[in-house]
Amino acid sequence: MTKDSALDRLFSESMRYHKGHVADPNRKGRASGGCHRLVRLTPRQKLTGIVRRTPEVMLKIGRANICCLQHMKAAADYISRNGKIEIEDQDGFVHGSKEQVQAVVRQWGLQSQIPQEESSEDRRAHGRRIILSMPAGTPTEGFKVACRKWAQDTMSGYDYLMAFHTPENDRRTTQPHCHILIRTIGYDGRRFHVDNARREEMREHFAVCLREQGIEANATQRWQRGVTRRSLGQPEFHNARKVQSDKERARKHAIARKKRTKLLKTMRNRLQDVERSVRSEKPIPDPPGIVKAKAKRQELTALLTDVINELNAGSSQDKMLAHATKEHLQKLPPVKSAVQEAVSSLTDKARHSKRVEIKRTTTKNR
């Protein structure tokens, strides 16, 4: 592969390191600014993971809204399930009770001069929440080791608490995930800050840590995988779950006067759009988001075509990867919104029913 190959253009962010960082995966020291040099995935590793459907790592950094000691204590209680789950600190010490965790938080309050209660005058964040997650079936012990390694590399110089939620210790958990509560003021007085470039670097490094433990993991962007639809957000997920539970509760207890389920306004509008389109037999025009997604899909198609051509000119392994990439490109679904897909599905069903009815009538007339 040349230096400016199609793979590098497809995964250009893999070559864009945070300022002060050096692209030297073999060096394990600290970069300037007190941050570890994080090892990132190569473009070939990313492409191989995409065509093999390797699970994508999840890294979520919460908003900077922990502004007082009460917020910090509440966050610590949440990740420990009120003391039911053990918590580790940055030094590896395990805190098994709620009292021990609260003592650590109080010590943080003294070190950072965290106010006891929220104030409108001082809105500075003193804590951040971070979640690391992998799909169900991921080996628990390897996941824990990878999370510890990731935290040591990315948050050195900061105090943090870490709790592992797995199917073994939390019955509400189906997939292993790790909650981290970090005190945002470091030992050198600098505040913990993550920009978009650093976030991508941290996410890829988590995939590298998992791979070191023998766990297949990948870290790519949605458009690079050909995914055009945004995943369900947490508020929408909870609303949908609430609607479902209301229905089940009404049916289970046989309430005489059932409460009408309140759908979100957006859901109601989508249903109305689908109904109008099916009745009029006119397709729904592309919204602005789908227009952008189609343009991004064209860009992805052009880049993958160049990648396939370059790989076909290489070794036998390159040709195998090119063949897998071509199959992946051919299997990508068309770019449609949820409403457009619902209209297409209903239209196809209506056409199928009409063909069946015509065939039945023809057979009967014979």
N, C-alpha and C positions, 0 to 999 in steps of 0.2 A: 504493500500500500504506500502511495505517495504521501507526503506530508499534508497536502491539501486534498485528501481523498474525499469521496462521497460519504464515507462513514464519519469522517471528522465534521463534515458539513451537517450531517443528520443529527449528530450528538455534539454540537458545538459547545454546549455548556460544560462538557467533560474536560475541555481544554482551557476553560476560563476559571482560573483559580482566584480565590479571594486575595485582595491586595495584601502584600506582606507574606504570602505563602509561596512556596517553591514546589514545582511539580516533581518531587523526588520521593516516590513511594517507599524506597528502601531506607530513607533516613527517618529515625524515630525520635529525633529531638524536638525541641519546641521552636516554632517560628517566631518572628518578631511580633511584638504585641502580646506575648504570653500565651498564644494559642498553639495547640498541637497542629502539626501538619497532618491532615487527614488524607488517607488513601482513598482514591476514587475508582470507580469502575472504568474500564477501558471501553471504547466504542464497540469493539468486537464482543466483549462480554455482554453489553447491553443488547445488541442485536440478537445474539444467541439466546439470551433470556426471553426476548420478545417472541421469537419463533417457537420456542419450547414452552411458552406460556408459564414461565417461571413466576411464582408469587411475588407481587410487588410489596415492598416494605411500606409501612405507614408511620409517618412522623408528623405529629401535631403539636404545635407550640401555641399554648393558650395566650389570651390577651393579657396585657400588662395591667391587670385590674386588682391585684392584691396590694392594697394600699395601707393596711393597718394590721395590727396583731390579731384582731378578731378574724379577719379574712384568712390570715396565715394559719391560725388554729383550725378553722373550719376546713381549709384545704387539706391539712394534715389528717384530720379526722376522716375526711372522705376517702383519701387514698388508702388509709389503713382500715377502712370499714369499722371505724370507732374502736380501734385497737384489736380487732379480730385477726388482722393480717400483719405479719412482722414487717418492719421497715428497716432498711439499711441506710447508713449515711455514707458520705464520701470516703471515709476511712475503712469501710467494711464492717463497722460495728453494727450489731443487730439490736433493735429496740423492739421488745415484744409486748409492751403494754402501752396503753394510752397515756399514762402518767409520764413514762419515759419520753415519749414523742413530744408531749406538751412542754417538758423541761428543755428539750432541744430548741423548740420554737421560742421559748422565753429567752434562752441564751442568744438566739438570733436577734431578738428584739433589743437586747442590751448592746450587741455589737453594732447594729445598724441604726440604732435609735429610732426604732419603728414606733409610730404612735399607737396608742391602745385602741382608739376608735377612728373611724373614717372621718376625714375633714374635707370640706369644700375648698379650703385654702391650700392644702397640700395634697396633690393628686399623684405624687410620684409613686411608682410601683416598687415594692420591696420584695416581691416574689413572682415567679412565673411557673406555670404548670406545663409539663411536657409529657406526651404519650408516645410510646413505641409499641407497635402492634404487628402481629403476623397472623395468617389464617389459621383456622382450626386444624389440628393434626401436627403442628410444628412441635418438635421435641422440646420439652419444657426446660431441661437442664441446659442444653445448648443455647436456647433462647436467653436464659438468665446470664450465662457467661458472656454472650455477645452484648447484652445490654450493659453489663458492668464495664466491659472493655470500651464500649462506645461512650459511656458517661465519663470515664477517666480521660479519654482522649479529647472530648469536646468541651468538658466543663471543669478542666483542671484550674485550680485557683479559686473555686467557688464552693460554698457549702450547699449540699443538697441531700434530700431524703428520697429513697427509692422503694417502691412497693410493687411486687409482682402479683398480678391477678391471673390465676390459671384455673383450669377446671378442677384441679386437685384441692385448691384452698378457697374457691369462690364458686358456689353453685350457680350463680347468675352469669358466669363467664363461660363462653363456648370457645373462645380463641385466646391464646395467651397474649397479654399486653402488660406493659410496664408503665406505672405512673411515677413521675419525677417532680418533686417540688424543690425549686432552686431559690436560694437567697441571691437576689440580683446584684448585690454589692460584693465584689470580690475582695480577696485579701489585699490587693494593691489599691483598693478604693475605686476601681473602674466598674461601671455598670454593665451588666450582661445585655448585649445587643446582638440581634440576628437580622441581617438583611436577606434579600431573596437569594443572592449568590451563596451566602454562607449556609442558608437553609438547605439548598440543593446539595451543597458539599457535605453537610451533616447527614442528610438522608442517604446519599450514596455510601458514606462511610459506614452507616449502620448495615447496609447490604454486604459490605466487605467483611464486617465483623461476623455476620451470620455465616458467610461462606467459609470463614476460617474454622467455624465449628461444624462444617459439613452440612449446613442448611442452605438449600437453594434459595436465593433471593435476588431480586432485581430492583432497580430504582430508575425509572424512566418517566417521562411526561406522558399525559394521556394522548396528545396528538401524535406522538411518536409511535404509539401502539395502535393508532387508528381508532381510538375511542373518541367519539364526538359528543356524547351525552354526559352531562355533569351527573355525578353520583348524588344520591339523595342526601340532602343536608341533615344535620342532627335535629334542627327544629321540625322539619318536615317529617322526619322519621318518628319523632315522638308524637306529633299530631296524628299521623296515620295510625300509630299504635293505640293512641287514646281513642280514636274513632272506633277501631276494631274492638277494643275492650268494652266500650259503651254498648255496642251491639250485642256482644256476648253476654254482658251483664243483664241487659234488658231481656234477652231470650232465656237466660238461665233462671232468673227469679220470676219470670212471667209477670212482669209489671203490667198492671191494668192499663195504665196510661204510659205508653212508651215515650221516652224522650226522643225527639227527632235528632238524628245525628247532624251535627253542624260541620259541614265541609269547609275547607279553606276557600276563600274567594277565588284564588287562582285555580283550584280544582274545579269549582263550579263553572268558571269561564271556559276552561278547557273542554268540559263536557258539552257545553253549549256549542262551542266551535265544532266539535266532532259531529254533533247532531245536525247542525246546519249543513255541514259539508256533505254528509252522507245523503241527506234528503235532496240536496240540489245537485248531487253527483259532480261537484266541482272541487278540485283539489285546493288545499289550504296553501296560500302563498308562503314562501320562505320568510320567516322572521329574520331580523338582523343577525341574531346569533347563528342561525343555520347558514346564512350567506357567508359569514366569517369561517364557519366550520368547513364549508365546501371548498373555500379558497385554501384553507389549511390542508385539507385532504389532497387537493391537487398538488400542493407543494410536497407533501409526503410521498405521493405517487411518483413524482419526478425524481425525488431523492432516492427512493428505493429502487427505481429503475436504473439509476446510475450506479448504485451499490451493487446490484445484481450483475451489471455488465463488467464492473471492475473485479468482482469475485470470480466470475466465469473465466477471467484471464489469468487466474492464479493457480494455486496448487489444487490437489484433489479435495482437501478439506474445505478450501475456499469454494469450490464448485458445489459441494454438498450444502454448505451454508447458503449459497446463492439459490439452490433449488428450494430449500426450506423457506427462504425469504420470498421467493416467487409465489409459492403456495399460500403463504400468509397474506400476501398482497391481494391475491385473487379471492380469498375468503373474507375480506373485509366487508362488513355490511354497508349498505348505502347510507348516506348522511340524511337522517330524518329526525324531526323533533318527535316527542312523545305523542303529540296530537296528530301529526301526520302519519305516524306509524299506526295509531289507533284507527284512523280513517282508512288506511290501506288494508288493515286487517278486516275491518267490517265490510269494506267493499269487496274484498276477495271472497269472504264468506257469503255475501249476498249473491255474487255472480255464480259461485258454486251451487248454492241452493237453487238458483234459477235454472242452471243447466240440468240439475237433477230433476227438477219439476218438468222441464221440457222433455227430457228423456222418458220420464214416467208417463207423460201424456201421450207421447208418440207411440210408446209400447202398448198403451191401453187402447188406442184407436185402431191399432192393427187387429 
